[in-house]
Amino acid sequence: MNILLLGSGGREHALAWKLTQSPLCKNLFIAPGNAGTVSLGINLPFGVNDFEQIRATCIDEKISMVVVGPEDPLVNGITDFLLSDPRLASLLVIGPDKNSAQLEGSKAFAKSFMQRHKIPTAAYKEFTLENYKDGVDYLRDHSLPVVLKADGLAAGKGVVICGTTVEAMAEFELMLQRAKFGEAGRKVVVEEYLPGIEMSVFVLTDGADYVIFPEAKDYKRAKEGDKGPNTGGMGAVSPVPFATPSMMKKIEDKVIKPTVDGLKKDGLVYQGFIFFGLMIFNEEPFVIEYNCRMGDPETEVVIPRLKNDLAELFKACAEKRLKEIKVETDPRTVCTVVAVSAGYPADYQKGKEITGIENVNPEDSIVFQMGTQLKDGKILTNGGRVLCMTSYGRSIFDAVSISKEELEKIYYEGMIYRQDIGYEFE
């Protein structure tokens, strides 16, 4: 098969790395890709929301399968757009249609879905400018801390946990009255704060059946000890020590199965990944959020643990044959540590030369590039999160130690990474 993979981050580098190991993958095209995907396929010079170019590529390059990495094109309807063209009648697309992608594209849609299908989640209410005053009254009486979420996509920055009523009121005003998150914040979800510990669970579903991928835990805060501002993710570990067989069964029975069944009941056409962002509180799972794609950097620990042929898994998904598939998982621990640009997640510089990637030991470690570009034969930084070091180990401590040791072989000006990924499990 000729496969087109959409995206440019570490998630896409990891997917590309795995797809090229499949005998089913004849040619791999990545749009737009990064400096790391250059060695795995053909990078194409257009973005994930350039639907016309994506369609033209599918026709010109005789693409058999499109794998959609990020959420933006899914929420914008790339699946519907491609499958509505009679010239692409046989095209397989991994990613839900626009309607179903609202699970991630609208917090209010997701909360209503969970409530309707009795999926455990935090109590909530939603507000717009029209009922702004009701929202102010609601916040005034709400227990603390309280969570405010911009309804739409806000590049991972649309969630604020407020510790005081004054802070909550100010944030609410910024979101709705001053359009802090633009269109994404035209509606705000006010949610009960759930204490506990987070984890991520991923399934691939064909709309009728599903398979569960290895679970993961990521680290979003910029600084050691889970302090500092939220980021896109500073590292991840898999497996998660507290994800025991009994806990995973509870998650499947109370969260995964009701979600897939709910999609069917609501007549939603869902073919692709569902990412469950969970909070484990009092030994019970609660859904914090849904994503309609894999996470980043979780993909960089989940995919290396997957022993199955990924292209065959995707093909079975698109052909509604997932009930025939059993997921096989590498028993080793895998951890990834993300190296970022100085200043991230605030202002940072691009264009810094990266050296030393070729010195990394391929026996236990893989460098997945995130925000990089190839220019005049040099690999340069091209984002806040630059690359991540994924390593296999006997334990979380072992795998993280290997990743940090291998990261010391790489250099670019302003390189920063957390030293304590997996710290609570040591």
N, C-alpha and C positions, 0 to 999 in steps of 0.2 A: 504493500500500500504506500502511496504518497500521502504523507501526513502534514497538515499545517497546524502549528502550535502558536497561539496568540499570547503575547506577553513579553516582558523584558527583565523580570526579576529573578531572584534566587529560586523561587517556586518553579519558574519555567525552565531554568537551567537544570534543576533536579529532574523534572519531568522529561526534558530532552535527553538527559543522561540515561534515564531508564528506558525510554522509548527506543533509542538507538541500539539497545541490547537485544531487541526483539527481531527474530527472523521475518516477522510480518512487515517491518518498517523498511521500505525500499529507499525512499528519499524523505528527509525531514526538512521542512521549511519553518523558520521561526520569524514572526513579525511582532516587534522589530528585533527581538533578541538582544544580546549584550556580547561583550568581548569573550565571555566563557562559552557561549553557544556556537561561536564561529567554528570551533573544531568538531562540532557534532552535526551540523547541518548547514543550511543556507539561510543567512539572515536577510530579511527583506526590509527595504527602506520606507516602511509606513507603519502607522500606529494601529492600536487595537480597535479604535473607533472609526477607522477609514473603511466603512462597510463596502463601498464600491470597489476599492482595491482588493479587499479580501475576496469578494465574489469573483472578480476578474482573475485573481490568482488561482482560485479553485477550478475555474474553467480552463485557463491556459495551461496549468501544471497538472491537470487531471488528478486533483486531490480527491482521495477516497474518504478521508476523515479530518475533521477540524476539532481540535482540542482547545477549549477556551480557558485560559489561565485566570485572568483577573475578573472582578465583578462588573466593572463599568460596561463593557460591551454586552454582557448578559442582561443587565438591567435596562440597557438601551435597545435590546431586542435583536442582537446579532443572529440568534438561532432562528427566529421567525423570518428574518430577512433572507437568510440563505435558503431555508427550506421552502420558501414561497416561490423560488425560481425553478421553473420546470426543467431547465438545463441541469439542475443539481438534484434531480429526483432521487438519485441513489446515494447522495452524500450522507455520511454518518457524522452527527454533531454531538460532542460531549459537552453538555451545558444546557440548563433548563431554558424554556421559552420565557418571554418577557413577563408574562403574568405570574409564573411560578417564581421568577427571580425577585419578586417583591418580598419574598421571605427575608432577603437581605436588603433590598432597596427601600423598604419602608418598615421602620420599627413598629409603627401602629398596626400595619397589616400583619406583621409577625405576632404581635401580642394578641391581637384579635383571633388569629388562627390558633394560637396555643390555648386561649381561653375556650374557644369553641370545641376543641378536641381534647380538653382536660389534660393538657400537658403541663407539668409543674413549672411555674415561673413566678417571678415576683409580682405582687399587686401593683397596679398602675392606673394612671388616667392620662388622657391626651388633651392638649390645648392648642389653640390657634389664636391669631389676633382677635378673632370674633369673640372668643370667650376668655380673653386675657385676664380680666378682673377675677373671674372664677378661679383661674390658675393661681393668682396672687393669694386669694383666700385659702385655697387648698394647700399651698406651700406654707402659709403662716401657721397652719395647724398640723403640718406633717411632722412625723418623728424624724430624728436625725441619726446618722447622715441620710441624705436623700440623693437620688441619682436623676440627672437630667440628660435626656438623649435627643439630639436632633433626629427627626424622623428619617431623613434621606441619607444618601452617601455623603460622608464628610471626610474622606481619606483617613479614616481611623481616628479622627480628632473630635468627633461629635458627641462624646460621652464625658460628662463632668460629674464627679462625686463631690457634693457640697457638705461641709461639716457644720455650717451654721445657717440659720434662717436668713440672715443678712446676705451671706454669700449666695444662697439659693435664689433669693429675690433678684440680686444683681445679675446673676447668670441668666435667669429667666428673661429679664428685660433685654440683655444683650442678644439673646437668641431670637426672640420674637420682635421686639421693637426696633432693634438696631441691626438685624439680619447678620449676626456674627458668622453664621454658616451659610449665608446666601439662601438659595432655593431649598437646600437640605434642611434648613431650620424653620421653614414656614409652619411646620407643625412640631410640637415638642411633647415628648413622652416623659412624664414624671413618674418615677418608679421607686418602689420600696428598695432599700439597700439590704442586700443579703450578705452576711459575713460567711466565711468559709474558705475553701481552697479551690482554685480554678483548675480545670483541665479541658482538653479539646478531644472530641471524638469525631471520626470521619466515616461516612458511608458513601458508597457508590450505589445509586439506585437506577433501575430501568423503568421506574414508575409502578412496577408490580412487586418486584423482589429487590433485595439489597444484599450487599456484602459489607462487612465491617473491616476497616483498615486498622493498623496499629494506632493506639491512642498516643497523645503527646501532652506535654505541659510547656507553655512558652512563658517568657519573661519580658514584660512590656516596659517596665520602668528603665530609665536611662542609666541610673546609678546603682552601685552595689547596695545590697540589703533591700532591694525593691523600693528605692527612693528616687526622687527626681521626676521629671515630666514623663508622660506616656510617650511611647514610640511605636513604630510598626512591629517591634519585637527585637530583643537583644540576644536571644538564644532560645533553645528548646531541648527537651529531653524526651526519650521514649525507650522503654516502657515507663509508665508512671507507677511508682511503688504502691500507692494506695488504690490503684485500679485492679482490685482483686477480682477473681472470677465471679464472686457473688455481687460485687459492685457493678461489674460490666453487665451482668444479667439484669440487675435492677434498671440500669440505664437503657438496655435494649427493651425491656418490658414497659417501662414508664415513659420513655422519651422517643426512642428510635422507631419502634413499631407504630405507636400512635401517630407519629409525624408522617410516615410513609402512607399509612392507611388514611390519614386526614387529607393528604394531597389527592388521593384517589377519590375520596368522598366529595371533595370540592371540585372535582373535574379538572384539576390542574395537571398539565403535561410536564412531568419532571423526569429528566434523563441526565444524570450527571452526579456531581458531588453534593452532599449536604454536610456542612461543618456545624457541629453542635458545640457552641461555647457554653460550658457548664460550670456551675458553682456547686460544690459538694458541701452541704450544710446539714449537720446532725445525721450523717451517713445517708443522706437523701440527695439525689441529683435535681437541680433546678436549671432550666435553660435561661442563660443570660441573653444569648443572641443566636441567630442562625446566619450562616454565610452560604452562598450558593456556589462556592468554589473551595479549593484547598487553601489552608492558611500559609503564611510566610512569616517566620521561618519553620513552622511545623512540618511543611512538606519535606524540608531538607533532613528531617530525622525519620519521618514516616516512610518515605519512598525507599531509602536505603535498607529498611527492614523488610520491605515487601519482596518475597521470593518469586511471586507470580510474574508472568509475562504481562507487562502493563498494556501493551497494544492489544493483546488477546482479551484482557479484562475489558478494555474500552469497546472492543468489537462486540463482545458478548452483551455489554450494556446497551449499545445502540441497536442490537438485534433482539433485545428483550430475552436474553438467555442467561441472565445472572444466576438463576436458580441452579444452573449446572456447575457453577464455579465455587470452589472452596479456596479461601485466602490462606496462603502459607506465609508464616512470619519468621524472620531470622530471630533466634532467641537472644542474640547479643544486645547489649545496651548501645544506643546511638545518641550522641549529644552534638549539638552545634553551638558555636559561639560566633556572634555577629560582630564584625569590625565596622565601625562607622567613621564618618568624617567629623573633624573637630567642629563643635558648635551644634551638631545634630541633637535634638530635633528642631532647633531654631535655625538661625542662619549658618550656612556652611559654604565652603568653596568647592568648586569642581575642577577637574583638569589636572589633578596631582598624579604623577607617574607611580605606578605600582610595580614593585620588583620582588622577585623571590618566589613567585608561585611555583615555578618549575622545581624548586628545591624541596617541596613538600613530599613526604613519604607516602606513596600511593598504597602501601600495604594496609594501613589502618585509617587513612584520612582522605577526604575529598574536599576540594575547594569549590564551593558553589558561588558564582559571581552574581551580584545583585545590581548595584548601580555602577556599571563600568562601560567603557566604550573603547574600541580599538581605533587608534589614530596614528598614521605614519609608522605602523609596526609596533607601537607602544600601547600598553594597557593603561588607561587613565581612569581616575575616579569620575563618576557621572551621577552621583546621588548621595543622599544622607547615609543610607545603609549600603556599604560598598561590597562586602563579600562575607561569607561565613565559612568557618572551618568545621566540617562534620567528621566525627571520628567514632569508630567502633571501640568498645571496651568491655571489660568484665563487669563493670559497675558504673554508676553515674560518675563517681569520683574519678575512676580510671579514664573514662572516655573524655571527660572535661579536661583532665590533666593533659591528655594527648593533644587535644585541640589547642590548648593554650601553648603547649610546647611547639607545635607546628606553626602556630600564628607568629611566633618569634622569628621565623624564617622569612616572613613577608614584611615589606616596608612601603609606606607612603607617608608623606608629610601630614601630620595631624591624625594619625591612626589611633583609634580608641576602641577598647572592648571591655566588657564586664569580666571581672575575675571570678565571680561567684555564681555562675549559672549552676543550678542544681544544689545550691547551698543547703537547703532545708532537708535534703536527703542524705547528707554526708554522715 
